[in-house]
């Protein structure tokens, strides 16, 4: 998420049987790290759903002079062990 006019990157989750209603579980807004050699990372705890669906939405913002990219996604089942 770098450049002028960056909008938002948001992750939604929910149950397939309740579409189109999804819950926002993570959101970033605006330009992030200015250093192009530093990767921004995030760990998101996704609530448990029987028929999970995850949707990622990138909003351009007010200018086309920026980029939003997702380079790698890893999904793991089980409880989050963040901070250990």
PyMOL Python script that loads the backbone (N, CA, C, O; Angstrom):
from pymol import cmd

cmd.read_pdbstr("""\
ATOM      1  N   UNK A   1       0.856  -1.162   0.000  1.00  0.00           N
ATOM      2  CA  UNK A   1       0.000   0.000   0.000  1.00  0.00           C
ATOM      3  C   UNK A   1       0.909   1.235   0.000  1.00  0.00           C
ATOM      4  O   UNK A   1       1.216   1.814   1.042  1.00  0.00           O
ATOM      5  N   UNK A   2       1.317   1.603  -1.194  1.00  0.00           N
ATOM      6  CA  UNK A   2       2.242   2.714  -1.317  1.00  0.00           C
ATOM      7  C   UNK A   2       1.803   3.656  -2.439  1.00  0.00           C
ATOM      8  O   UNK A   2       1.269   3.222  -3.459  1.00  0.00           O
ATOM      9  N   UNK A   3       2.036   4.933  -2.234  1.00  0.00           N
ATOM     10  CA  UNK A   3       1.732   5.937  -3.239  1.00  0.00           C
ATOM     11  C   UNK A   3       0.674   6.912  -2.761  1.00  0.00           C
ATOM     12  O   UNK A   3       0.036   6.716  -1.727  1.00  0.00           O
ATOM     13  N   UNK A   4       0.506   7.968  -3.544  1.00  0.00           N
ATOM     14  CA  UNK A   4      -0.492   8.986  -3.213  1.00  0.00           C
ATOM     15  C   UNK A   4      -1.903   8.461  -3.421  1.00  0.00           C
ATOM     16  O   UNK A   4      -2.160   7.729  -4.376  1.00  0.00           O
ATOM     17  N   UNK A   5      -2.785   8.820  -2.564  1.00  0.00           N
ATOM     18  CA  UNK A   5      -4.198   8.523  -2.749  1.00  0.00           C
ATOM     19  C   UNK A   5      -4.624   7.101  -2.476  1.00  0.00           C
ATOM     20  O   UNK A   5      -5.698   6.689  -2.915  1.00  0.00           O
ATOM     21  N   UNK A   6      -3.807   6.332  -1.756  1.00  0.00           N
ATOM     22  CA  UNK A   6      -4.174   4.947  -1.444  1.00  0.00           C
ATOM     23  C   UNK A   6      -5.447   4.953  -0.605  1.00  0.00           C
ATOM     24  O   UNK A   6      -5.595   5.755   0.316  1.00  0.00           O
ATOM     25  N   UNK A   7      -6.340   4.067  -0.931  1.00  0.00           N
ATOM     26  CA  UNK A   7      -7.590   3.936  -0.180  1.00  0.00           C
ATOM     27  C   UNK A   7      -7.439   2.951   0.961  1.00  0.00           C
ATOM     28  O   UNK A   7      -6.637   3.172   1.869  1.00  0.00           O
ATOM     29  N   UNK A   8      -8.195   1.873   0.927  1.00  0.00           N
ATOM     30  CA  UNK A   8      -8.179   0.897   2.017  1.00  0.00           C
ATOM     31  C   UNK A   8      -7.995  -0.522   1.476  1.00  0.00           C
ATOM     32  O   UNK A   8      -8.306  -0.824   0.324  1.00  0.00           O
ATOM     33  N   UNK A   9      -7.484  -1.364   2.346  1.00  0.00           N
ATOM     34  CA  UNK A   9      -7.430  -2.804   2.109  1.00  0.00           C
ATOM     35  C   UNK A   9      -8.171  -3.419   3.278  1.00  0.00           C
ATOM     36  O   UNK A   9      -7.820  -3.182   4.434  1.00  0.00           O
ATOM     37  N   UNK A  10      -9.198  -4.209   2.985  1.00  0.00           N
ATOM     38  CA  UNK A  10     -10.058  -4.731   4.047  1.00  0.00           C
ATOM     39  C   UNK A  10     -10.348  -6.211   3.817  1.00  0.00           C
ATOM     40  O   UNK A  10     -10.532  -6.659   2.686  1.00  0.00           O
ATOM     41  N   UNK A  11     -10.385  -6.957   4.922  1.00  0.00           N
ATOM     42  CA  UNK A  11     -10.671  -8.385   4.871  1.00  0.00           C
ATOM     43  C   UNK A  11     -12.004  -8.629   5.580  1.00  0.00           C
ATOM     44  O   UNK A  11     -12.229  -8.165   6.698  1.00  0.00           O
ATOM     45  N   UNK A  12     -12.875  -9.367   4.899  1.00  0.00           N
ATOM     46  CA  UNK A  12     -14.182  -9.717   5.429  1.00  0.00           C
ATOM     47  C   UNK A  12     -14.265 -11.236   5.566  1.00  0.00           C
ATOM     48  O   UNK A  12     -13.635 -11.965   4.800  1.00  0.00           O
ATOM     49  N   UNK A  13     -15.031 -11.708   6.527  1.00  0.00           N
ATOM     50  CA  UNK A  13     -15.249 -13.143   6.695  1.00  0.00           C
ATOM     51  C   UNK A  13     -16.699 -13.383   7.077  1.00  0.00           C
ATOM     52  O   UNK A  13     -17.383 -12.504   7.602  1.00  0.00           O
ATOM     53  N   UNK A  14     -17.142 -14.594   6.799  1.00  0.00           N
ATOM     54  CA  UNK A  14     -18.509 -14.949   7.157  1.00  0.00           C
ATOM     55  C   UNK A  14     -18.816 -16.371   6.748  1.00  0.00           C
ATOM     56  O   UNK A  14     -17.936 -17.129   6.339  1.00  0.00           O
ATOM     57  N   UNK A  15     -20.062 -16.710   6.865  1.00  0.00           N
ATOM     58  CA  UNK A  15     -20.547 -18.030   6.509  1.00  0.00           C
ATOM     59  C   UNK A  15     -21.172 -17.962   5.112  1.00  0.00           C
ATOM     60  O   UNK A  15     -21.953 -17.053   4.832  1.00  0.00           O
ATOM     61  N   UNK A  16     -20.840 -18.905   4.242  1.00  0.00           N
ATOM     62  CA  UNK A  16     -21.372 -18.907   2.871  1.00  0.00           C
ATOM     63  C   UNK A  16     -22.892 -18.885   2.848  1.00  0.00           C
ATOM     64  O   UNK A  16     -23.492 -18.324   1.931  1.00  0.00           O
ATOM     65  N   UNK A  17     -23.518 -19.491   3.851  1.00  0.00           N
ATOM     66  CA  UNK A  17     -24.976 -19.554   3.865  1.00  0.00           C
ATOM     67  C   UNK A  17     -25.615 -18.212   4.194  1.00  0.00           C
ATOM     68  O   UNK A  17     -26.819 -18.042   4.001  1.00  0.00           O
ATOM     69  N   UNK A  18     -24.821 -17.242   4.695  1.00  0.00           N
ATOM     70  CA  UNK A  18     -25.389 -15.937   5.038  1.00  0.00           C
ATOM     71  C   UNK A  18     -24.977 -14.843   4.049  1.00  0.00           C
ATOM     72  O   UNK A  18     -25.159 -13.657   4.322  1.00  0.00           O
ATOM     73  N   UNK A  19     -24.420 -15.243   2.897  1.00  0.00           N
ATOM     74  CA  UNK A  19     -24.032 -14.238   1.897  1.00  0.00           C
ATOM     75  C   UNK A  19     -25.244 -13.447   1.465  1.00  0.00           C
ATOM     76  O   UNK A  19     -26.322 -14.035   1.384  1.00  0.00           O
ATOM     77  N   UNK A  20     -25.155 -12.172   1.182  1.00  0.00           N
ATOM     78  CA  UNK A  20     -23.953 -11.374   1.021  1.00  0.00           C
ATOM     79  C   UNK A  20     -23.471 -10.693   2.295  1.00  0.00           C
ATOM     80  O   UNK A  20     -22.624  -9.804   2.204  1.00  0.00           O
ATOM     81  N   UNK A  21     -23.954 -11.052   3.458  1.00  0.00           N
ATOM     82  CA  UNK A  21     -23.569 -10.400   4.711  1.00  0.00           C
ATOM     83  C   UNK A  21     -22.258 -10.987   5.226  1.00  0.00           C
ATOM     84  O   UNK A  21     -22.194 -12.160   5.595  1.00  0.00           O
ATOM     85  N   UNK A  22     -21.209 -10.157   5.247  1.00  0.00           N
ATOM     86  CA  UNK A  22     -19.914 -10.547   5.791  1.00  0.00           C
ATOM     87  C   UNK A  22     -19.484  -9.528   6.831  1.00  0.00           C
ATOM     88  O   UNK A  22     -19.951  -8.389   6.822  1.00  0.00           O
ATOM     89  N   UNK A  23     -18.593  -9.936   7.730  1.00  0.00           N
ATOM     90  CA  UNK A  23     -18.111  -9.073   8.801  1.00  0.00           C
ATOM     91  C   UNK A  23     -16.687  -8.629   8.511  1.00  0.00           C
ATOM     92  O   UNK A  23     -15.844  -9.448   8.147  1.00  0.00           O
ATOM     93  N   UNK A  24     -16.411  -7.342   8.667  1.00  0.00           N
ATOM     94  CA  UNK A  24     -15.052  -6.831   8.510  1.00  0.00           C
ATOM     95  C   UNK A  24     -14.212  -7.321   9.683  1.00  0.00           C
ATOM     96  O   UNK A  24     -14.581  -7.119  10.840  1.00  0.00           O
ATOM     97  N   UNK A  25     -13.077  -7.967   9.387  1.00  0.00           N
ATOM     98  CA  UNK A  25     -12.222  -8.492  10.465  1.00  0.00           C
ATOM     99  C   UNK A  25     -10.841  -7.841  10.493  1.00  0.00           C
ATOM    100  O   UNK A  25     -10.068  -8.070  11.423  1.00  0.00           O
ATOM    101  N   UNK A  26     -10.522  -7.021   9.470  1.00  0.00           N
ATOM    102  CA  UNK A  26      -9.210  -6.361   9.429  1.00  0.00           C
ATOM    103  C   UNK A  26      -9.264  -5.258   8.395  1.00  0.00           C
ATOM    104  O   UNK A  26      -9.918  -5.403   7.362  1.00  0.00           O
ATOM    105  N   UNK A  27      -8.563  -4.123   8.671  1.00  0.00           N
ATOM    106  CA  UNK A  27      -8.586  -3.002   7.734  1.00  0.00           C
ATOM    107  C   UNK A  27      -7.335  -2.150   7.894  1.00  0.00           C
ATOM    108  O   UNK A  27      -6.900  -1.879   9.013  1.00  0.00           O
ATOM    109  N   UNK A  28      -6.762  -1.730   6.778  1.00  0.00           N
ATOM    110  CA  UNK A  28      -5.666  -0.765   6.741  1.00  0.00           C
ATOM    111  C   UNK A  28      -6.086   0.346   5.797  1.00  0.00           C
ATOM    112  O   UNK A  28      -6.769   0.108   4.801  1.00  0.00           O
ATOM    113  N   UNK A  29      -5.667   1.577   6.125  1.00  0.00           N
ATOM    114  CA  UNK A  29      -6.043   2.719   5.306  1.00  0.00           C
ATOM    115  C   UNK A  29      -4.820   3.578   5.016  1.00  0.00           C
ATOM    116  O   UNK A  29      -3.984   3.798   5.891  1.00  0.00           O
ATOM    117  N   UNK A  30      -4.724   4.059   3.790  1.00  0.00           N
ATOM    118  CA  UNK A  30      -3.661   4.982   3.416  1.00  0.00           C
ATOM    119  C   UNK A  30      -2.325   4.301   3.184  1.00  0.00           C
ATOM    120  O   UNK A  30      -2.182   3.089   3.340  1.00  0.00           O
ATOM    121  N   UNK A  31      -1.347   5.124   2.802  1.00  0.00           N
ATOM    122  CA  UNK A  31      -0.009   4.597   2.526  1.00  0.00           C
ATOM    123  C   UNK A  31       0.600   4.002   3.791  1.00  0.00           C
ATOM    124  O   UNK A  31       0.472   4.556   4.882  1.00  0.00           O
ATOM    125  N   UNK A  32       1.251   2.885   3.625  1.00  0.00           N
ATOM    126  CA  UNK A  32       1.934   2.229   4.737  1.00  0.00           C
ATOM    127  C   UNK A  32       3.423   2.564   4.653  1.00  0.00           C
ATOM    128  O   UNK A  32       3.762   3.681   4.262  1.00  0.00           O
ATOM    129  N   UNK A  33       4.296   1.677   4.990  1.00  0.00           N
ATOM    130  CA  UNK A  33       5.731   1.939   5.034  1.00  0.00           C
ATOM    131  C   UNK A  33       6.218   2.606   3.752  1.00  0.00           C
ATOM    132  O   UNK A  33       5.929   2.145   2.648  1.00  0.00           O
ATOM    133  N   UNK A  34       6.959   3.696   3.917  1.00  0.00           N
ATOM    134  CA  UNK A  34       7.480   4.423   2.758  1.00  0.00           C
ATOM    135  C   UNK A  34       8.688   3.718   2.148  1.00  0.00           C
ATOM    136  O   UNK A  34       9.006   3.956   0.983  1.00  0.00           O
ATOM    137  N   UNK A  35       9.361   2.867   2.898  1.00  0.00           N
ATOM    138  CA  UNK A  35      10.538   2.154   2.416  1.00  0.00           C
ATOM    139  C   UNK A  35      10.099   0.979   1.547  1.00  0.00           C
ATOM    140  O   UNK A  35       9.489   0.032   2.044  1.00  0.00           O
ATOM    141  N   UNK A  36      10.406   1.036   0.251  1.00  0.00           N
ATOM    142  CA  UNK A  36       9.954  -0.010  -0.674  1.00  0.00           C
ATOM    143  C   UNK A  36      10.631  -1.354  -0.444  1.00  0.00           C
ATOM    144  O   UNK A  36      10.198  -2.368  -0.991  1.00  0.00           O
ATOM    145  N   UNK A  37      11.684  -1.369   0.358  1.00  0.00           N
ATOM    146  CA  UNK A  37      12.402  -2.616   0.614  1.00  0.00           C
ATOM    147  C   UNK A  37      11.917  -3.328   1.875  1.00  0.00           C
ATOM    148  O   UNK A  37      12.427  -4.394   2.220  1.00  0.00           O
ATOM    149  N   UNK A  38      10.944  -2.753   2.556  1.00  0.00           N
ATOM    150  CA  UNK A  38      10.388  -3.344   3.775  1.00  0.00           C
ATOM    151  C   UNK A  38       9.001  -3.883   3.459  1.00  0.00           C
ATOM    152  O   UNK A  38       8.137  -3.152   2.974  1.00  0.00           O
ATOM    153  N   UNK A  39       8.792  -5.168   3.737  1.00  0.00           N
ATOM    154  CA  UNK A  39       7.485  -5.786   3.520  1.00  0.00           C
ATOM    155  C   UNK A  39       6.600  -5.533   4.736  1.00  0.00           C
ATOM    156  O   UNK A  39       7.030  -5.721   5.874  1.00  0.00           O
ATOM    157  N   UNK A  40       5.380  -5.111   4.494  1.00  0.00           N
ATOM    158  CA  UNK A  40       4.405  -4.999   5.565  1.00  0.00           C
ATOM    159  C   UNK A  40       3.709  -6.344   5.702  1.00  0.00           C
ATOM    160  O   UNK A  40       3.318  -6.949   4.704  1.00  0.00           O
ATOM    161  N   UNK A  41       3.552  -6.814   6.935  1.00  0.00           N
ATOM    162  CA  UNK A  41       2.886  -8.092   7.151  1.00  0.00           C
ATOM    163  C   UNK A  41       1.738  -7.910   8.129  1.00  0.00           C
ATOM    164  O   UNK A  41       1.682  -6.931   8.873  1.00  0.00           O
ATOM    165  N   UNK A  42       0.837  -8.861   8.112  1.00  0.00           N
ATOM    166  CA  UNK A  42      -0.287  -8.838   9.045  1.00  0.00           C
ATOM    167  C   UNK A  42      -0.664 -10.265   9.399  1.00  0.00           C
ATOM    168  O   UNK A  42      -0.585 -11.166   8.564  1.00  0.00           O
ATOM    169  N   UNK A  43      -1.073 -10.460  10.637  1.00  0.00           N
ATOM    170  CA  UNK A  43      -1.644 -11.721  11.080  1.00  0.00           C
ATOM    171  C   UNK A  43      -3.073 -11.430  11.491  1.00  0.00           C
ATOM    172  O   UNK A  43      -3.323 -10.561  12.326  1.00  0.00           O
ATOM    173  N   UNK A  44      -4.007 -12.156  10.906  1.00  0.00           N
ATOM    174  CA  UNK A  44      -5.429 -11.915  11.153  1.00  0.00           C
ATOM    175  C   UNK A  44      -6.045 -13.177  11.743  1.00  0.00           C
ATOM    176  O   UNK A  44      -5.917 -14.263  11.178  1.00  0.00           O
ATOM    177  N   UNK A  45      -6.706 -13.028  12.869  1.00  0.00           N
ATOM    178  CA  UNK A  45      -7.428 -14.144  13.477  1.00  0.00           C
ATOM    179  C   UNK A  45      -8.827 -14.176  12.867  1.00  0.00           C
ATOM    180  O   UNK A  45      -9.629 -13.269  13.090  1.00  0.00           O
ATOM    181  N   UNK A  46      -9.112 -15.219  12.101  1.00  0.00           N
ATOM    182  CA  UNK A  46     -10.401 -15.344  11.424  1.00  0.00           C
ATOM    183  C   UNK A  46     -11.351 -16.135  12.320  1.00  0.00           C
ATOM    184  O   UNK A  46     -11.030 -17.255  12.718  1.00  0.00           O
ATOM    185  N   UNK A  47     -12.513 -15.572  12.643  1.00  0.00           N
ATOM    186  CA  UNK A  47     -13.486 -16.293  13.469  1.00  0.00           C
ATOM    187  C   UNK A  47     -13.903 -17.609  12.819  1.00  0.00           C
ATOM    188  O   UNK A  47     -13.840 -17.756  11.599  1.00  0.00           O
ATOM    189  N   UNK A  48     -14.321 -18.551  13.634  1.00  0.00           N
ATOM    190  CA  UNK A  48     -14.742 -19.858  13.133  1.00  0.00           C
ATOM    191  C   UNK A  48     -16.134 -19.764  12.521  1.00  0.00           C
ATOM    192  O   UNK A  48     -17.066 -19.243  13.134  1.00  0.00           O
ATOM    193  N   UNK A  49     -16.256 -20.280  11.302  1.00  0.00           N
ATOM    194  CA  UNK A  49     -17.542 -20.389  10.620  1.00  0.00           C
ATOM    195  C   UNK A  49     -17.625 -21.788  10.040  1.00  0.00           C
ATOM    196  O   UNK A  49     -16.604 -22.345   9.637  1.00  0.00           O
ATOM    197  N   UNK A  50     -18.819 -22.370   9.986  1.00  0.00           N
ATOM    198  CA  UNK A  50     -18.995 -23.711   9.427  1.00  0.00           C
ATOM    199  C   UNK A  50     -18.628 -23.760   7.953  1.00  0.00           C
ATOM    200  O   UNK A  50     -17.949 -24.685   7.508  1.00  0.00           O
ATOM    201  N   UNK A  51     -19.072 -22.772   7.202  1.00  0.00           N
ATOM    202  CA  UNK A  51     -18.817 -22.699   5.760  1.00  0.00           C
ATOM    203  C   UNK A  51     -18.100 -21.386   5.456  1.00  0.00           C
ATOM    204  O   UNK A  51     -18.672 -20.482   4.847  1.00  0.00           O
ATOM    205  N   UNK A  52     -16.854 -21.294   5.884  1.00  0.00           N
ATOM    206  CA  UNK A  52     -16.084 -20.050   5.818  1.00  0.00           C
ATOM    207  C   UNK A  52     -15.937 -19.519   4.401  1.00  0.00           C
ATOM    208  O   UNK A  52     -15.669 -20.267   3.461  1.00  0.00           O
ATOM    209  N   UNK A  53     -16.117 -18.215   4.272  1.00  0.00           N
ATOM    210  CA  UNK A  53     -15.779 -17.489   3.058  1.00  0.00           C
ATOM    211  C   UNK A  53     -15.003 -16.245   3.504  1.00  0.00           C
ATOM    212  O   UNK A  53     -15.401 -15.560   4.446  1.00  0.00           O
ATOM    213  N   UNK A  54     -13.898 -15.966   2.819  1.00  0.00           N
ATOM    214  CA  UNK A  54     -13.070 -14.797   3.094  1.00  0.00           C
ATOM    215  C   UNK A  54     -13.020 -13.965   1.820  1.00  0.00           C
ATOM    216  O   UNK A  54     -12.778 -14.489   0.733  1.00  0.00           O
ATOM    217  N   UNK A  55     -13.253 -12.663   1.963  1.00  0.00           N
ATOM    218  CA  UNK A  55     -13.210 -11.747   0.830  1.00  0.00           C
ATOM    219  C   UNK A  55     -12.230 -10.628   1.153  1.00  0.00           C
ATOM    220  O   UNK A  55     -12.271 -10.055   2.242  1.00  0.00           O
ATOM    221  N   UNK A  56     -11.347 -10.316   0.203  1.00  0.00           N
ATOM    222  CA  UNK A  56     -10.373  -9.239   0.364  1.00  0.00           C
ATOM    223  C   UNK A  56     -10.729  -8.148  -0.638  1.00  0.00           C
ATOM    224  O   UNK A  56     -10.861  -8.404  -1.834  1.00  0.00           O
ATOM    225  N   UNK A  57     -10.884  -6.916  -0.127  1.00  0.00           N
ATOM    226  CA  UNK A  57     -11.306  -5.797  -0.966  1.00  0.00           C
ATOM    227  C   UNK A  57     -10.275  -4.687  -0.890  1.00  0.00           C
ATOM    228  O   UNK A  57      -9.938  -4.218   0.197  1.00  0.00           O
ATOM    229  N   UNK A  58      -9.773  -4.263  -2.048  1.00  0.00           N
ATOM    230  CA  UNK A  58      -8.871  -3.123  -2.136  1.00  0.00           C
ATOM    231  C   UNK A  58      -9.590  -1.962  -2.785  1.00  0.00           C
ATOM    232  O   UNK A  58     -10.184  -2.107  -3.853  1.00  0.00           O
ATOM    233  N   UNK A  59      -9.535  -0.798  -2.132  1.00  0.00           N
ATOM    234  CA  UNK A  59     -10.188   0.407  -2.637  1.00  0.00           C
ATOM    235  C   UNK A  59      -9.110   1.368  -3.132  1.00  0.00           C
ATOM    236  O   UNK A  59      -8.181   1.698  -2.395  1.00  0.00           O
ATOM    237  N   UNK A  60      -9.234   1.809  -4.365  1.00  0.00           N
ATOM    238  CA  UNK A  60      -8.226   2.659  -4.993  1.00  0.00           C
ATOM    239  C   UNK A  60      -7.997   3.958  -4.217  1.00  0.00           C
ATOM    240  O   UNK A  60      -6.855   4.404  -4.108  1.00  0.00           O
ATOM    241  N   UNK A  61      -9.013   4.554  -3.695  1.00  0.00           N
ATOM    242  CA  UNK A  61      -8.867   5.844  -3.024  1.00  0.00           C
ATOM    243  C   UNK A  61      -9.140   6.975  -3.982  1.00  0.00           C
ATOM    244  O   UNK A  61      -9.896   6.819  -4.942  1.00  0.00           O
ATOM    245  N   UNK A  62      -8.523   8.121  -3.723  1.00  0.00           N
ATOM    246  CA  UNK A  62      -8.832   9.298  -4.523  1.00  0.00           C
ATOM    247  C   UNK A  62      -7.872   9.520  -5.696  1.00  0.00           C
ATOM    248  O   UNK A  62      -8.002  10.512  -6.413  1.00  0.00           O
ATOM    249  N   UNK A  63      -6.919   8.621  -5.901  1.00  0.00           N
ATOM    250  CA  UNK A  63      -5.948   8.793  -6.980  1.00  0.00           C
ATOM    251  C   UNK A  63      -5.520   7.438  -7.527  1.00  0.00           C
ATOM    252  O   UNK A  63      -5.604   6.424  -6.835  1.00  0.00           O
ATOM    253  N   UNK A  64      -5.066   7.429  -8.760  1.00  0.00           N
ATOM    254  CA  UNK A  64      -4.550   6.188  -9.342  1.00  0.00           C
ATOM    255  C   UNK A  64      -3.031   6.126  -9.225  1.00  0.00           C
ATOM    256  O   UNK A  64      -2.397   5.319  -9.905  1.00  0.00           O
ATOM    257  N   UNK A  65      -2.438   6.959  -8.380  1.00  0.00           N
ATOM    258  CA  UNK A  65      -0.994   7.025  -8.229  1.00  0.00           C
ATOM    259  C   UNK A  65      -0.515   6.221  -7.024  1.00  0.00           C
ATOM    260  O   UNK A  65       0.259   6.713  -6.203  1.00  0.00           O
ATOM    261  N   UNK A  66      -0.980   4.992  -6.931  1.00  0.00           N
ATOM    262  CA  UNK A  66      -0.565   4.129  -5.834  1.00  0.00           C
ATOM    263  C   UNK A  66      -0.861   2.684  -6.159  1.00  0.00           C
ATOM    264  O   UNK A  66      -1.569   2.377  -7.118  1.00  0.00           O
ATOM    265  N   UNK A  67      -0.313   1.803  -5.349  1.00  0.00           N
ATOM    266  CA  UNK A  67      -0.494   0.370  -5.565  1.00  0.00           C
ATOM    267  C   UNK A  67      -0.840  -0.330  -4.263  1.00  0.00           C
ATOM    268  O   UNK A  67      -0.316   0.004  -3.200  1.00  0.00           O
ATOM    269  N   UNK A  68      -1.727  -1.301  -4.366  1.00  0.00           N
ATOM    270  CA  UNK A  68      -2.025  -2.207  -3.271  1.00  0.00           C
ATOM    271  C   UNK A  68      -1.765  -3.608  -3.800  1.00  0.00           C
ATOM    272  O   UNK A  68      -2.286  -3.987  -4.849  1.00  0.00           O
ATOM    273  N   UNK A  69      -0.962  -4.377  -3.077  1.00  0.00           N
ATOM    274  CA  UNK A  69      -0.652  -5.731  -3.529  1.00  0.00           C
ATOM    275  C   UNK A  69      -0.695  -6.694  -2.351  1.00  0.00           C
ATOM    276  O   UNK A  69      -0.363  -6.338  -1.221  1.00  0.00           O
ATOM    277  N   UNK A  70      -1.107  -7.911  -2.640  1.00  0.00           N
ATOM    278  CA  UNK A  70      -1.051  -9.000  -1.675  1.00  0.00           C
ATOM    279  C   UNK A  70      -0.141 -10.047  -2.293  1.00  0.00           C
ATOM    280  O   UNK A  70      -0.449 -10.605  -3.347  1.00  0.00           O
ATOM    281  N   UNK A  71       0.975 -10.311  -1.638  1.00  0.00           N
ATOM    282  CA  UNK A  71       1.986 -11.173  -2.230  1.00  0.00           C
ATOM    283  C   UNK A  71       1.954 -12.605  -1.732  1.00  0.00           C
ATOM    284  O   UNK A  71       2.401 -13.504  -2.444  1.00  0.00           O
ATOM    285  N   UNK A  72       1.448 -12.846  -0.550  1.00  0.00           N
ATOM    286  CA  UNK A  72       1.511 -14.194  -0.002  1.00  0.00           C
ATOM    287  C   UNK A  72       0.438 -14.352   1.067  1.00  0.00           C
ATOM    288  O   UNK A  72       0.302 -13.502   1.947  1.00  0.00           O
ATOM    289  N   UNK A  73      -0.321 -15.434   0.991  1.00  0.00           N
ATOM    290  CA  UNK A  73      -1.351 -15.724   1.986  1.00  0.00           C
ATOM    291  C   UNK A  73      -1.130 -17.137   2.490  1.00  0.00           C
ATOM    292  O   UNK A  73      -0.946 -18.065   1.702  1.00  0.00           O
ATOM    293  N   UNK A  74      -1.149 -17.298   3.799  1.00  0.00           N
ATOM    294  CA  UNK A  74      -1.024 -18.612   4.414  1.00  0.00           C
ATOM    295  C   UNK A  74      -2.171 -18.776   5.400  1.00  0.00           C
ATOM    296  O   UNK A  74      -2.308 -17.984   6.333  1.00  0.00           O
ATOM    297  N   UNK A  75      -2.988 -19.790   5.201  1.00  0.00           N
ATOM    298  CA  UNK A  75      -4.097 -20.081   6.108  1.00  0.00           C
ATOM    299  C   UNK A  75      -3.726 -21.292   6.955  1.00  0.00           C
ATOM    300  O   UNK A  75      -3.325 -22.332   6.433  1.00  0.00           O
ATOM    301  N   UNK A  76      -3.864 -21.144   8.258  1.00  0.00           N
ATOM    302  CA  UNK A  76      -3.590 -22.246   9.178  1.00  0.00           C
ATOM    303  C   UNK A  76      -4.831 -22.497  10.014  1.00  0.00           C
ATOM    304  O   UNK A  76      -5.502 -21.553  10.433  1.00  0.00           O
ATOM    305  N   UNK A  77      -5.137 -23.748  10.256  1.00  0.00           N
ATOM    306  CA  UNK A  77      -6.266 -24.063  11.129  1.00  0.00           C
ATOM    307  C   UNK A  77      -5.772 -24.130  12.568  1.00  0.00           C
ATOM    308  O   UNK A  77      -4.595 -24.374  12.833  1.00  0.00           O
ATOM    309  N   UNK A  78      -6.697 -23.910  13.481  1.00  0.00           N
ATOM    310  CA  UNK A  78      -6.354 -23.985  14.899  1.00  0.00           C
ATOM    311  C   UNK A  78      -6.252 -22.620  15.525  1.00  0.00           C
ATOM    312  O   UNK A  78      -6.489 -21.600  14.878  1.00  0.00           O
ATOM    313  N   UNK A  79      -5.896 -22.613  16.795  1.00  0.00           N
ATOM    314  CA  UNK A  79      -5.797 -21.377  17.561  1.00  0.00           C
ATOM    315  C   UNK A  79      -4.548 -20.610  17.175  1.00  0.00           C
ATOM    316  O   UNK A  79      -3.523 -21.196  16.830  1.00  0.00           O
ATOM    317  N   UNK A  80      -4.648 -19.296  17.236  1.00  0.00           N
ATOM    318  CA  UNK A  80      -3.514 -18.424  16.934  1.00  0.00           C
ATOM    319  C   UNK A  80      -2.518 -18.482  18.085  1.00  0.00           C
ATOM    320  O   UNK A  80      -2.915 -18.459  19.250  1.00  0.00           O
ATOM    321  N   UNK A  81      -1.238 -18.556  17.770  1.00  0.00           N
ATOM    322  CA  UNK A  81      -0.175 -18.571  18.782  1.00  0.00           C
ATOM    323  C   UNK A  81       0.632 -17.290  18.742  1.00  0.00           C
ATOM    324  O   UNK A  81       1.829 -17.311  19.029  1.00  0.00           O
ATOM    325  N   UNK A  82       0.009 -16.173  18.391  1.00  0.00           N
ATOM    326  CA  UNK A  82       0.700 -14.902  18.296  1.00  0.00           C
ATOM    327  C   UNK A  82       1.344 -14.542  19.630  1.00  0.00           C
ATOM    328  O   UNK A  82       0.762 -14.740  20.697  1.00  0.00           O
ATOM    329  N   UNK A  83       2.532 -14.022  19.544  1.00  0.00           N
ATOM    330  CA  UNK A  83       3.229 -13.578  20.746  1.00  0.00           C
ATOM    331  C   UNK A  83       3.962 -14.675  21.477  1.00  0.00           C
ATOM    332  O   UNK A  83       4.550 -14.414  22.527  1.00  0.00           O
ATOM    333  N   UNK A  84       3.953 -15.897  20.965  1.00  0.00           N
ATOM    334  CA  UNK A  84       4.653 -16.993  21.639  1.00  0.00           C
ATOM    335  C   UNK A  84       5.897 -17.370  20.894  1.00  0.00           C
ATOM    336  O   UNK A  84       6.617 -18.276  21.313  1.00  0.00           O
TER     337      UNK A  84
END
""", "prot")
cmd.dss("prot")
cmd.show_as("cartoon", "prot")
cmd.util.cbc("prot")
cmd.orient("prot")
